[in-house]
Every structure is written in C-alpha cells, then in structure tokens.
Amino acid sequence: MAQIVSDLVVAPVVKFMASHITKHLGYVFCSTKHVTSMKDKLKDLVDTSTEVIEHKNRNETNDKEIPARVEAWLGDVEKVKDQVQSIPNDDIGCFHMKNRYRVGRNASKATMRIQELISKYSEITWTDAPLPTGRATSSTTSTLLSSSPGGDDFKSRNVPFNDALKLLQQDDNKSQVIALCGMGGVGKTTMMEQLKKVAEDKKMFDFFVKVTLGRNPNMLSIQNDIAICIGGESLHEATVTARGETLQRKFEKKLEKDKKKILVILDDVWEKVEIKDIGLTSPLPKGVKLLLTSRDSNICTQIADASLLQVVQVNVLSDAEAQNFLSKYTGISKEHDQDRFQIGCDIVKKCGNLPLAIKLIGTTLKHKKIHVWRDTLVRLKNHDLDDNVQEIIRISYEFVKNDDDKAIFLHCGLFPEDSDIQIEDLVRHAWGLKLFKNVSTLRVARDRIKTCVENLADANLLMHSEHLGCVKLHDLVLAFVLARVSEGDFAWIVNHGDVSSWGRDEMNESCKRISLTCMGMPEFPRDFKYPDLSFIQLMDGDQSLKFPDDFYASMENLKVIAFYNMRYPPLPTSLQFLTNLKSLCLHRCELMADWSYIGDLVNLEGI
C-alpha cells in the first residue's frame, strides 16, 4: 500500500522537478540556440511591424479605418525590441555558467513575448473601411493657419487660404487647376497641407493623391507613387508613356465605375509636367481637381493646358507679422530689449519676411548675446535673398554644437526630396557607419538617434513627419545639405533625378557615400570602383536593371548597404568579400538568388 502511495505522490513530483531542472539546464547549455531563435523571431516581428506601419500610413492618407489596437501593438513591439537589445549575444564565455544561464533565460522569455505579439497581430482585423463622416474633427481656418510657436494667426494668409478653399469646393469647371504660387520658403507647402486637411475633414473628395516633384523629378518613380495612391500596386511598365496609359485606366475606373471624386496634388513643381504622364487628360476629366504648388505661375499655366487655371498668390508675411514671428522664437520684444529688437527688425528684412528663414534664425538667436545678433546681421547684409536663406541655414547649422547631431543632419541629405525618413533606418545606418563614439548596443544607438532628431527638430533643421517614426527635410534645407556634402572631404554622390545616363562623368573614386534612385537606369557602369566607399543606398530599381558580377569587388571598405524597393537587389557572389560590412538593410526587395554566402560576412551585425 505504501509503495502505491509513494508511486502516486513521489513520481509526479520527481517528474516535475526533472522537467524543471532540464529546462533551467537548457538555459545554460543551449543559450546560443535561444539567442539565435530570438533573433529569427524578432526579424519576423520587425518585418510584420514594418508592414503594419505602411498599412497604417496608407489608411491615414486615404482617410480609412485603423484598428484601435494597432497603436498599442506597435508600442509593444518597440518595447520588446529594446528588451532584445539589452540581451548580450557575444562574449558570454564558454565556462561562465551564470552569464550563459541569464542570457539563455532572458532570450527564451523574449522569444515567447515576440511570439505572443505575432499571435496578437493575427487577431487584428483591417477593414479598410472609409472613416464615418462624424469621425473627422473639423478645424477652423484660424486654427489651421496658426503656425507660430505662440499660436498666433498669420492674418495675411486668411484671404489666399479661403480663396483656394473656395476654389476646391466649387463643383464646376471654372477651377479645375488651382496653383499656390510664391517664393521658396514662403509657406506654399504648409498652406497646401492645411487645405488638404480641411478637404479631408469636410469629405470634399474620395481620394487624395499627393506627390512631390522637386528640382529633378524622376517621372518613373513619381508615376509609381501615384499608382500606389490610387490602386495600392506598383507599376511594372518600363516607359513613362506606358505607365501614363496604365495610370489613365486606373483613374478612369475610379471616376467612371466607382464614381469617385479625386484631388491630385503636385507639390514643389519646378518644370512642366505632361498631364498625360500622370494619367490625366486635358481638360481634366469630371470629378478631378489638380492642386499645384510652385514658384513659377507660368509653369502652372503650361501644365494646366486646356483646363481652367486659377492662381492663388502666397505672399511673404507683413512687417508686423514677421517681427512678431521672430519675437515669438527669440523671446525679445521692444519693451524687453530695444537694441536687440531693432537688430531683429533689420534681420527680418534680410530674411525677406519669409517664415522659414525667420523660424530658423529665430531659433538660433534665442538666448544669444547681442554681439551674435550684430554678427548675424552683418553676415546677411552682403547677399541677395536667395543667398541669405542659404546663409541662414548655414548659421543655424554652425550653431549646432553636437557633432552627432551634425552627422545625422547631413546623413538625412542622402534621401530623396520630401522623403519620410524612417528613424529606424537612421539607427541602422549610424550603427553600421560607427558615427557615434562609446555606443556599444543598438538600444543605445537608437536612443542617441532619437536625441539627435529632437535636437535638430528643436533647431528647425528637421521636421517631424505626419507618418509615425519618420522625419523630413524642407527642400531649401536639403539644398544646403547637398551643397555641403558635394564638396571638400565629403565628396558624396546623391542623385534622385534622371539617372538614365548616369555614368563615368559623375564618378569620384574618393567618394565616401552614394545614394541613387535607380528607376530608369538600364545598367550600372562596369567600372564602378569606389575603394573608399563606406555607404551605398539604392532605391526603386526594376527587374531590367543589370549589375556586373564583380559589383562589390572594389568596395572593400563598404560598411552599410541599404536597398529600398529594389526588384532584384545586387547580391552577387562578390558580396562575400565585403569583410568590413556591418549593416545590410533590405526594404521591399525581391530576393531570387542563393545568398547563403552571406554567412561569410564575419563582421555583419545586422540584416
């Protein structure tokens, strides 16, 4: 009887204890396996979260429902990423049992948490339903036009804003094309964004298609962006003409079959664009309105062609508005400090009453002594307005004290104009390039990047994007960065315009960083040799783009590779010789070849 009781009671206890001991021994002897499993699971989670963020941004742009649990889920993903970064995965020590146990246990717990988040996401349902009318919070014109730090309105902007809004609301053919025209830095894009928000809130259109052209537009890339806005799918045609015809069919389906109203926005237009290339006809089809922002109304007239054009002029601030705007940033008023206030009035005139210039210089001069104000005025006296804007950006840059902030600011110039630059991409790039001293983990690097971004945003050199986890550069600020990194010790190559004829004449073998949009490029030059290159970023390459097998043969110092939306990214066998490569970033790329040889990249720390 006693034996039976013993078997019934003791056996389960022994079995439980044995399994418990086995589990804990597994933390010690299988710690490396637990870490590897954790990394694999985290990669799956990060890929999923990237898709979620893109889906969320698409729905925000098109005014569609976003599941309530998405924000919390994304927040949990960031927490688990930080948790993983806190777990050491090297130098554990073969015989350091305590360290191996701790690492194995923490990695196992992190893996379970990652799997839990992946499972939780499968429970989130995307309906992609349009937002109910009552869900959009209508904002008054005065609230939307408030853009100074103190919340004061630019009264001089009310008339052009209301004029443009009325033209958007008109349901006739008298205002098919509306153009916001004015000087660079005057606030055309800001007003366009405010108009777009009111139009969204009031449900004036069913679809909003917004693209930025910039100084050197890559029409193939722009056409692709339009296609994604209206159809959610990329284009595969090789020519501008063929893509334009495909876009026209997409627009016709929305207008004729689905009976949708569409607002197409072309921001920062510098040269004539053929309406047919963006999928529209002239005059514009019923149900479509075109909103342009440009410095040149003549270009807008050429684009409008047979459609009726209405130009709304966006002028600089009045003297009183400009002086008040500067005072809001500097904290200096006539009553508080008459000498600095008077110098400020002269500086404002040299800024041409442009909001962007005033915002930048005001942020820079805050808390500075009067000799800095006087010196700033002297620096601005010998230039015309365009040069003064660039000089103001230069002054703002020079007053950035932290070298880390400067490094990240300049690195942002490698992205195309009006890009939503993902902070996480900056983390991976900075980590691979070793831009920061005394930073030993990705978690610390991520915190450093976020600190840099906040510092640059506070200086008004960077702008926060409407998309989660992204920042942007104003086009005038980008122009300053590109001018700086193309000279002296930098010698970076940045081309996001027409690269169809890009070749030997643009090569500089001492180049350190390269960033190219490859749409329309038939092949890379065969003598692509950059022995000093540490960073290469390629974007939007289609399946016809050819790379030589020895593409990486003369890039022995390459540390970071970043490919975005590359149909078949260059991963030839010569990649295995990049023994200094630390970060390989692949975003929306199709991998067709066998690249098991990546295991030979002994210094690779992140994919």
C-alpha positions as CSV (number, residue, x, y, z in Angstrom):
1,M,0.0,0.0,0.0
2,A,2.8,2.4,1.0
3,Q,4.6,1.6,-2.3
4,I,1.4,2.5,-4.2
5,V,1.1,5.8,-2.3
6,S,4.8,6.5,-3.0
7,D,4.3,5.9,-6.7
8,L,1.3,8.1,-6.8
9,V,2.8,11.0,-4.9
10,V,6.5,10.9,-5.4
11,A,6.7,10.0,-9.1
12,P,4.8,13.1,-10.4
13,V,7.0,15.3,-8.1
14,V,10.2,13.8,-9.4
15,K,8.9,14.1,-13.0
16,F,8.0,17.8,-12.4
17,M,11.4,18.5,-10.7
18,A,13.2,16.7,-13.5
19,S,11.5,18.8,-16.2
20,H,12.1,21.9,-14.2
21,I,15.8,21.1,-13.9
22,T,16.1,20.2,-17.6
23,K,14.5,23.5,-18.5
24,H,17.0,25.5,-16.5
25,L,20.0,23.5,-17.6
26,G,18.8,24.2,-21.2
27,Y,19.3,27.9,-20.5
28,V,22.9,27.2,-19.7
29,F,23.9,24.7,-22.4
30,C,21.6,26.0,-25.2
31,S,22.0,29.7,-24.6
32,T,23.3,30.3,-28.1
33,K,20.4,28.4,-29.6
34,H,17.9,30.5,-27.5
35,V,19.6,33.7,-28.8
36,T,19.5,32.6,-32.4
37,S,15.9,31.7,-32.1
38,M,15.1,35.0,-30.5
39,K,16.8,36.9,-33.4
40,D,15.0,34.9,-36.0
41,K,11.6,35.6,-34.3
42,L,12.5,39.3,-33.9
43,K,13.2,39.6,-37.6
44,D,9.7,38.2,-38.4
45,L,8.2,40.6,-35.9
46,V,10.1,43.6,-37.3
47,D,9.0,42.7,-40.9
48,T,5.4,42.5,-39.7
49,S,5.6,45.8,-37.8
50,T,7.0,47.5,-41.0
51,E,4.1,46.2,-43.0
52,V,1.7,47.4,-40.2
53,I,3.2,50.9,-40.2
54,E,3.0,51.1,-44.0
55,H,-0.7,49.9,-43.9
56,K,-1.4,52.4,-41.1
57,N,0.2,55.3,-43.1
58,R,-1.8,54.3,-46.2
59,N,-5.0,54.4,-44.3
60,E,-4.2,57.7,-42.7
61,T,-3.5,59.2,-46.1
62,N,-6.7,57.8,-47.7
63,D,-8.9,58.5,-44.6
64,K,-9.7,54.9,-43.8
65,E,-10.3,53.0,-40.6
66,I,-7.3,51.9,-38.5
67,P,-8.0,49.2,-35.9
68,A,-8.0,50.5,-32.4
69,R,-5.3,48.0,-31.2
70,V,-2.7,48.9,-33.8
71,E,-1.1,51.8,-31.8
72,A,-0.7,49.8,-28.6
73,W,0.6,46.8,-30.6
74,L,3.3,48.9,-32.3
75,G,4.2,50.3,-28.9
76,D,4.6,46.8,-27.5
77,V,6.9,46.0,-30.5
78,E,9.2,48.9,-29.6
79,K,9.4,47.6,-26.0
80,V,10.3,44.1,-27.0
81,K,12.9,45.4,-29.4
82,D,14.5,47.3,-26.5
83,Q,14.3,44.2,-24.4
84,V,16.1,42.2,-27.1
85,Q,18.8,44.8,-27.4
86,S,19.5,44.6,-23.7
87,I,20.4,40.9,-24.0
88,P,24.2,40.4,-24.8
89,N,24.8,37.9,-27.6
90,D,28.5,37.7,-27.7
91,D,31.4,37.3,-25.3
92,I,29.2,35.2,-23.0
93,G,32.1,32.9,-22.1
94,C,32.0,29.2,-22.5
95,F,32.6,28.5,-18.8
96,H,30.7,31.5,-17.4
97,M,27.7,29.5,-16.3
98,K,25.9,32.3,-14.6
99,N,26.1,34.6,-17.7
100,R,25.0,31.7,-20.0
101,Y,22.1,30.9,-17.8
102,R,20.9,34.6,-17.6
103,V,21.3,35.1,-21.4
104,G,19.5,31.8,-22.2
105,R,16.7,32.5,-19.8
106,N,16.2,36.1,-21.0
107,A,16.4,35.1,-24.7
108,S,13.8,32.4,-24.1
109,K,11.4,34.8,-22.4
110,A,11.9,37.4,-25.1
111,T,11.2,34.8,-27.8
112,M,7.9,33.9,-26.0
113,R,7.0,37.6,-25.9
114,I,7.8,38.0,-29.6
115,Q,5.7,35.0,-30.5
116,E,2.9,36.4,-28.3
117,L,2.9,39.7,-30.2
118,I,2.9,37.9,-33.6
119,S,-0.1,35.9,-32.5
120,K,-1.8,39.0,-31.2
121,Y,-1.4,40.7,-34.5
122,S,-3.2,37.9,-36.3
123,E,-6.2,38.8,-34.2
124,I,-6.3,42.4,-35.5
125,T,-8.7,42.8,-38.5
126,W,-8.2,45.5,-41.1
127,T,-11.5,46.5,-42.7
128,D,-10.0,49.4,-44.7
129,A,-13.5,51.0,-44.4
130,P,-13.8,54.8,-45.0
131,L,-14.0,56.8,-41.8
132,P,-17.5,57.8,-40.9
133,T,-18.2,61.5,-41.5
134,G,-18.7,62.2,-37.8
135,R,-15.2,60.8,-37.0
136,A,-13.4,63.7,-38.7
137,T,-12.9,66.6,-36.5
138,S,-13.4,69.8,-38.4
139,S,-10.9,72.6,-37.7
140,T,-11.5,76.2,-38.2
141,T,-9.4,78.2,-40.7
142,S,-7.8,80.3,-37.9
143,T,-6.7,77.2,-36.1
144,L,-5.2,75.6,-39.2
145,L,-3.4,78.7,-40.2
146,S,-1.8,79.0,-36.8
147,S,1.9,78.2,-37.4
148,S,3.9,80.3,-34.9
149,P,5.1,78.9,-31.6
150,G,2.7,81.1,-29.7
151,G,-0.3,80.1,-31.7
152,D,-0.9,83.5,-33.4
153,D,-2.5,83.6,-36.8
154,F,-0.9,85.0,-39.9
155,K,-3.9,87.2,-40.8
156,S,-2.4,88.0,-44.2
157,R,-2.8,84.3,-45.1
158,N,-6.5,84.1,-44.4
159,V,-7.5,85.6,-47.8
160,P,-5.4,83.3,-50.1
161,F,-6.3,80.3,-47.9
162,N,-10.0,81.0,-48.1
163,D,-9.8,81.8,-51.9
164,A,-8.1,78.4,-52.5
165,L,-10.5,76.6,-50.3
166,K,-13.5,78.1,-52.2
167,L,-12.0,77.0,-55.5
168,L,-11.6,73.5,-54.2
169,Q,-15.2,73.4,-53.1
170,Q,-16.6,74.7,-56.4
171,D,-18.2,71.9,-58.4
172,D,-17.9,73.5,-61.8
173,N,-15.2,73.7,-64.4
174,K,-14.0,77.2,-63.6
175,S,-11.3,76.0,-61.2
176,Q,-10.1,72.6,-62.5
177,V,-6.5,73.5,-61.7
178,I,-5.6,75.6,-58.6
179,A,-2.0,76.8,-58.2
180,L,-0.4,78.1,-55.0
181,C,2.4,80.3,-56.2
182,G,5.1,82.2,-54.2
183,M,8.7,82.4,-53.3
184,G,10.7,79.4,-51.8
185,G,10.2,79.3,-48.0
186,V,7.0,81.4,-48.1
187,G,4.8,78.6,-46.9
188,K,3.2,77.1,-50.0
189,T,3.5,73.5,-48.9
190,T,2.3,74.4,-45.4
191,M,-0.9,76.0,-46.9
192,M,-1.3,73.1,-49.2
193,E,-1.2,70.7,-46.3
194,Q,-3.7,72.8,-44.4
195,L,-6.1,72.9,-47.4
196,K,-5.7,69.1,-47.8
197,K,-6.7,68.6,-44.1
198,V,-9.8,70.7,-44.4
199,A,-10.8,68.9,-47.6
200,E,-10.3,65.6,-45.8
201,D,-12.3,66.7,-42.8
202,K,-15.1,68.0,-44.9
203,K,-15.1,64.9,-47.2
204,M,-14.8,67.1,-50.3
205,F,-13.0,64.3,-52.2
206,D,-13.0,60.5,-52.0
207,F,-9.3,60.1,-52.9
208,F,-6.3,62.3,-52.3
209,V,-3.2,61.7,-54.5
210,K,-0.2,63.7,-53.3
211,V,3.3,63.6,-54.9
212,T,6.3,65.9,-54.7
213,L,8.2,66.6,-57.9
214,G,11.1,68.8,-56.8
215,R,14.0,70.2,-58.8
216,N,14.9,66.9,-60.6
217,P,11.8,64.8,-60.8
218,N,12.2,61.1,-61.6
219,M,8.9,60.6,-63.5
220,L,9.0,56.8,-63.4
221,S,9.2,57.0,-59.6
222,I,6.5,59.6,-59.4
223,Q,4.2,57.5,-61.6
224,N,4.8,54.6,-59.3
225,D,3.8,56.7,-56.2
226,I,0.6,57.8,-57.9
227,A,-0.2,54.2,-58.8
228,I,0.2,53.1,-55.2
229,C,-2.1,56.0,-54.0
230,I,-5.0,55.1,-56.3
231,G,-4.5,51.4,-56.7
232,G,-2.2,50.1,-54.0
233,E,0.1,48.3,-56.5
234,S,3.4,49.3,-58.1
235,L,3.7,49.7,-61.9
236,H,5.8,47.3,-63.9
237,E,5.9,49.1,-67.3
238,A,9.3,50.2,-68.4
239,T,8.5,53.6,-70.1
240,V,6.9,56.8,-69.0
241,T,4.3,56.6,-71.8
242,A,3.2,53.1,-70.9
243,R,2.9,53.9,-67.3
244,G,0.9,57.0,-68.1
245,E,-1.6,54.9,-70.0
246,T,-1.9,52.5,-67.1
247,L,-2.5,55.3,-64.7
248,Q,-5.2,56.8,-67.0
249,R,-7.0,53.4,-66.9
250,K,-6.8,53.4,-63.1
251,F,-8.2,57.0,-62.9
252,E,-11.0,56.1,-65.4
253,K,-12.0,53.2,-63.2
254,K,-12.2,55.4,-60.1
255,L,-14.1,58.1,-61.9
256,E,-16.5,56.2,-64.2
257,K,-17.1,52.9,-62.5
258,D,-16.6,53.8,-58.8
259,K,-17.9,57.4,-59.3
260,K,-15.2,58.9,-57.1
261,K,-14.0,62.5,-56.7
262,I,-10.2,62.8,-56.7
263,L,-7.9,65.6,-55.7
264,V,-4.4,65.3,-57.3
265,I,-1.7,67.4,-55.6
266,L,1.7,68.1,-57.2
267,D,3.9,69.8,-54.7
268,D,7.1,71.8,-55.4
269,V,6.7,72.0,-59.2
270,W,9.8,73.3,-61.0
271,E,9.2,72.4,-64.6
272,K,6.4,71.5,-66.9
273,V,4.9,68.0,-66.4
274,E,2.8,66.4,-69.1
275,I,-0.7,65.8,-67.8
276,K,-0.9,62.5,-69.7
277,D,2.2,61.2,-67.9
278,I,0.4,61.3,-64.6
279,G,-2.6,59.5,-66.0
280,L,-4.9,62.5,-66.7
281,T,-6.3,64.2,-69.8
282,S,-6.6,67.9,-70.8
283,P,-9.1,69.3,-70.0
284,L,-9.3,67.3,-66.7
285,P,-12.0,64.7,-66.5
286,K,-15.1,65.5,-64.4
287,G,-14.5,64.7,-60.8
288,V,-10.8,65.5,-60.7
289,K,-9.1,68.7,-59.4
290,L,-5.4,69.4,-59.6
291,L,-3.7,71.4,-56.9
292,L,-0.2,72.7,-57.6
293,T,2.5,74.5,-55.6
294,S,5.2,76.3,-57.5
295,R,7.4,79.3,-57.5
296,D,6.5,80.0,-61.2
297,S,2.9,80.6,-62.3
298,N,4.0,80.3,-66.0
299,I,4.9,76.6,-65.4
300,C,1.5,76.1,-63.9
301,T,-0.2,77.6,-66.9
302,Q,1.7,75.2,-69.2
303,I,0.7,72.2,-67.0
304,A,-3.0,73.3,-66.9
305,D,-3.0,73.4,-70.8
306,A,-6.7,73.2,-71.8
307,S,-8.0,73.1,-68.2
308,L,-9.0,76.3,-66.5
309,L,-6.4,77.6,-64.1
310,Q,-6.8,79.7,-61.0
311,V,-3.6,81.1,-59.4
312,V,-3.6,81.9,-55.7
313,Q,-0.6,84.0,-54.7
314,V,1.0,83.2,-51.4
315,N,3.0,86.3,-50.3
316,V,5.5,86.9,-47.6
317,L,4.4,88.0,-44.1
318,S,3.6,91.6,-43.4
319,D,6.3,93.5,-41.5
320,A,4.3,93.4,-38.3
321,E,3.7,89.6,-38.6
322,A,7.3,88.9,-39.4
323,Q,8.6,90.9,-36.4
324,N,6.1,89.3,-34.2
325,F,7.0,85.8,-35.5
326,L,10.7,86.5,-34.7
327,S,9.8,87.7,-31.2
328,K,7.9,84.5,-30.6
329,Y,11.0,82.4,-31.2
330,T,13.6,84.7,-29.6
331,G,11.5,86.0,-26.7
332,I,12.8,89.5,-27.5
333,S,10.3,92.4,-27.6
334,K,10.7,96.1,-28.0
335,E,9.8,96.7,-24.4
336,H,12.1,93.9,-23.2
337,D,15.3,94.8,-25.2
338,Q,15.0,97.7,-27.6
339,D,18.5,97.2,-29.1
340,R,18.2,93.6,-29.9
341,F,14.6,94.2,-31.1
342,Q,15.8,96.8,-33.6
343,I,18.6,94.5,-34.9
344,G,15.9,91.8,-35.2
345,C,13.8,94.0,-37.3
346,D,16.7,94.5,-39.7
347,I,17.4,90.7,-39.7
348,V,13.7,90.1,-40.6
349,K,14.1,92.4,-43.6
350,K,17.1,90.5,-44.7
351,C,15.0,87.3,-44.3
352,G,12.6,88.8,-46.8
353,N,9.8,88.2,-44.3
354,L,9.9,84.5,-45.2
355,P,8.5,82.3,-42.4
356,L,11.1,79.5,-42.9
357,A,14.0,81.9,-42.7
358,I,12.6,83.7,-39.7
359,K,11.9,80.4,-37.9
360,L,15.4,79.2,-38.4
361,I,17.3,82.3,-37.4
362,G,14.9,83.0,-34.5
363,T,15.6,79.5,-33.1
364,T,19.3,80.1,-33.5
365,L,19.4,83.6,-31.9
366,K,17.3,82.6,-28.8
367,H,19.3,83.3,-25.6
368,K,22.3,84.6,-27.6
369,K,24.1,87.8,-26.6
370,I,23.8,91.0,-28.7
371,H,27.1,90.6,-30.4
372,V,25.8,87.4,-32.0
373,W,22.8,89.3,-33.3
374,R,25.0,92.0,-34.7
375,D,27.3,89.5,-36.4
376,T,24.3,87.6,-37.9
377,L,23.1,90.9,-39.4
378,V,26.5,91.6,-40.9
379,R,26.6,88.2,-42.5
380,L,23.3,88.7,-44.1
381,K,23.9,92.3,-45.5
382,N,26.1,91.3,-48.4
383,H,23.8,88.8,-50.0
384,D,20.6,88.7,-52.1
385,L,17.5,87.0,-50.6
386,D,18.1,83.5,-52.1
387,D,21.7,83.5,-50.8
388,N,20.5,84.9,-47.4
389,V,18.2,81.9,-46.9
390,Q,21.1,79.5,-47.5
391,E,23.3,81.7,-45.2
392,I,20.6,81.5,-42.5
393,I,20.6,77.7,-42.8
394,R,24.4,77.7,-42.6
395,I,24.3,79.9,-39.5
396,S,21.8,77.5,-37.9
397,Y,23.9,74.5,-38.8
398,E,27.1,76.2,-37.4
399,F,25.3,76.8,-34.1
400,V,24.6,73.0,-33.7
401,K,27.1,72.2,-31.1
402,N,26.9,68.4,-31.0
403,D,28.9,66.5,-33.7
404,D,26.4,63.6,-33.5
405,D,23.6,65.9,-34.4
406,K,25.5,67.4,-37.4
407,A,26.4,63.9,-38.6
408,I,22.7,62.7,-38.6
409,F,21.6,66.0,-40.2
410,L,23.9,65.6,-43.1
411,H,23.1,61.9,-43.5
412,C,19.4,62.8,-43.9
413,G,20.5,64.6,-47.1
414,L,21.1,61.1,-48.7
415,F,17.3,60.6,-49.0
416,P,15.1,62.0,-51.9
417,E,13.4,65.3,-51.6
418,D,10.3,65.2,-49.4
419,S,11.1,61.7,-48.1
420,D,9.7,60.4,-44.9
421,I,13.0,59.3,-43.4
422,Q,12.5,56.4,-41.0
423,I,14.3,57.0,-37.7
424,E,14.9,53.2,-37.6
425,D,16.8,53.5,-40.9
426,L,19.0,56.2,-39.4
427,V,19.7,53.9,-36.4
428,R,20.9,51.0,-38.7
429,H,22.9,53.3,-40.9
430,A,24.6,55.1,-37.9
431,W,25.3,51.8,-36.2
432,G,27.0,50.4,-39.3
433,L,29.0,53.5,-40.0
434,K,30.0,53.8,-36.4
435,L,29.0,57.5,-36.4
436,F,28.8,57.6,-32.6
437,K,31.6,57.1,-30.1
438,N,31.1,54.9,-27.0
439,V,27.9,53.4,-28.3
440,S,28.1,49.6,-27.8
441,T,24.5,48.4,-28.4
442,L,21.7,49.1,-30.9
443,R,19.5,50.2,-28.0
444,V,21.9,53.0,-27.0
445,A,22.3,53.9,-30.7
446,R,18.5,54.2,-31.0
447,D,18.3,56.5,-28.0
448,R,21.1,58.6,-29.4
449,I,19.4,58.9,-32.8
450,K,16.1,59.9,-31.2
451,T,18.0,62.5,-29.1
452,C,19.7,63.9,-32.3
453,V,16.4,64.1,-34.1
454,E,14.8,66.0,-31.3
455,N,17.7,68.4,-31.1
456,L,17.5,69.0,-34.9
457,A,13.8,69.4,-34.8
458,D,14.1,72.0,-31.9
459,A,16.6,73.9,-34.2
460,N,14.0,73.6,-37.1
461,L,16.6,71.9,-39.3
462,L,14.4,68.7,-39.3
463,M,10.6,68.5,-39.4
464,H,8.6,65.8,-37.8
465,S,6.6,63.8,-40.5
466,E,2.9,63.0,-40.3
467,H,4.0,59.4,-40.6
468,L,4.8,57.5,-37.5
469,G,8.5,57.2,-36.7
470,C,9.7,59.5,-39.6
471,V,11.3,62.9,-40.1
472,K,11.6,65.2,-43.1
473,L,13.9,67.9,-44.6
474,H,12.5,71.1,-46.1
475,D,13.6,71.4,-49.7
476,L,15.6,74.6,-49.0
477,V,17.4,72.8,-46.1
478,L,18.0,69.8,-48.3
479,A,19.6,72.1,-50.9
480,F,22.0,73.4,-48.3
481,V,22.9,69.8,-47.2
482,L,23.5,68.7,-50.8
483,A,25.8,71.6,-51.5
484,R,27.8,70.9,-48.4
485,V,28.3,67.1,-48.9
486,S,29.4,67.6,-52.5
487,E,32.5,69.5,-51.6
488,G,35.7,69.1,-49.6
489,D,36.2,65.9,-47.5
490,F,32.7,64.7,-48.1
491,A,32.5,64.1,-51.9
492,W,29.2,62.2,-51.5
493,I,27.2,61.3,-54.7
494,V,23.4,61.9,-54.4
495,N,21.2,61.6,-57.5
496,H,17.4,61.0,-57.2
497,G,16.5,62.6,-60.5
498,D,17.2,61.4,-64.1
499,V,19.8,58.6,-63.7
500,S,19.2,57.0,-67.2
501,S,22.5,58.5,-68.4
502,W,24.4,58.4,-65.1
503,G,27.9,57.2,-65.7
504,R,31.6,57.8,-65.6
505,D,31.5,61.6,-65.6
506,E,29.8,61.6,-62.1
507,M,32.3,59.2,-60.6
508,N,34.8,60.3,-58.0
509,E,36.8,57.4,-56.6
510,S,37.4,59.1,-53.3
511,C,33.6,59.2,-52.7
512,K,32.5,58.0,-49.2
513,R,28.8,57.7,-49.6
514,I,26.4,57.1,-52.6
515,S,22.6,57.4,-52.8
516,L,20.8,56.8,-56.1
517,T,17.2,56.3,-57.3
518,C,17.6,53.7,-60.0
519,M,14.3,53.9,-61.7
520,G,15.0,54.2,-65.4
521,M,18.6,53.1,-65.1
522,P,19.4,50.3,-67.6
523,E,22.6,49.1,-66.0
524,F,25.4,50.1,-63.7
525,P,28.7,51.2,-65.1
526,R,31.1,48.2,-65.2
527,D,34.0,50.3,-63.9
528,F,32.1,51.1,-60.7
529,K,35.1,51.4,-58.4
530,Y,35.0,53.2,-55.1
531,P,37.7,51.9,-52.7
532,D,36.9,54.5,-50.0
533,L,33.1,53.9,-50.2
534,S,31.5,53.2,-46.8
535,F,27.8,53.6,-47.6
536,I,25.7,52.8,-50.6
537,Q,21.9,53.3,-50.9
538,L,20.0,52.3,-54.0
539,M,16.2,52.8,-54.5
540,D,13.4,51.9,-56.9
541,G,15.3,49.6,-59.3
542,D,13.2,47.5,-61.6
543,Q,13.8,44.0,-62.9
544,S,15.6,45.2,-66.0
545,L,18.4,46.8,-64.1
546,K,21.7,44.9,-64.6
547,F,24.7,44.7,-62.2
548,P,28.1,43.3,-63.0
549,D,29.1,40.2,-61.1
550,D,32.1,42.0,-59.6
551,F,30.0,44.9,-58.5
552,Y,31.4,44.9,-54.9
553,A,35.0,43.9,-55.9
554,S,36.4,47.5,-55.4
555,M,34.4,48.4,-52.4
556,E,36.5,46.7,-49.7
557,N,35.7,49.5,-47.1
558,L,31.9,49.3,-47.5
559,K,30.2,49.2,-44.1
560,V,26.5,49.8,-44.9
561,I,24.3,48.6,-47.8
562,A,20.7,49.9,-47.9
563,F,18.3,48.8,-50.7
564,Y,14.8,50.2,-50.9
565,N,12.2,48.7,-53.3
566,M,14.8,47.1,-55.5
567,R,13.1,44.4,-57.7
568,Y,16.3,42.3,-57.7
569,P,18.9,43.9,-55.5
570,P,22.5,43.3,-56.4
571,L,23.7,40.4,-54.2
572,P,26.3,38.8,-56.4
573,T,29.0,36.5,-55.0
574,S,31.4,39.4,-54.8
575,L,29.4,40.5,-51.8
576,Q,31.2,37.8,-49.7
577,F,34.4,39.8,-50.0
578,L,33.0,42.7,-48.0
579,T,34.6,41.7,-44.8
580,N,34.0,45.2,-43.3
581,L,30.2,45.2,-43.9
582,K,28.3,45.7,-40.7
583,S,24.7,46.5,-41.8
584,L,22.7,45.1,-44.7
585,C,19.3,46.8,-45.0
586,L,16.7,45.4,-47.4
587,H,13.3,47.1,-47.7
588,R,10.6,45.7,-50.0
589,C,13.2,43.8,-52.1
590,E,12.7,40.5,-54.0
591,L,15.5,38.0,-53.3
592,M,15.7,35.4,-56.1
593,A,19.3,34.2,-55.9
594,D,21.0,31.9,-53.4
595,W,22.8,34.2,-50.9
596,S,23.8,31.7,-48.3
597,Y,27.4,33.0,-48.7
598,I,26.3,36.0,-46.6
599,G,27.4,33.7,-43.7
600,D,30.9,34.5,-44.8
601,L,30.5,38.2,-43.8
602,V,32.2,37.8,-40.5
603,N,31.6,41.4,-39.3
604,L,28.0,41.6,-40.4
605,E,26.0,42.7,-37.3
606,G,22.5,43.5,-38.7
607,I,20.3,42.5,-41.6
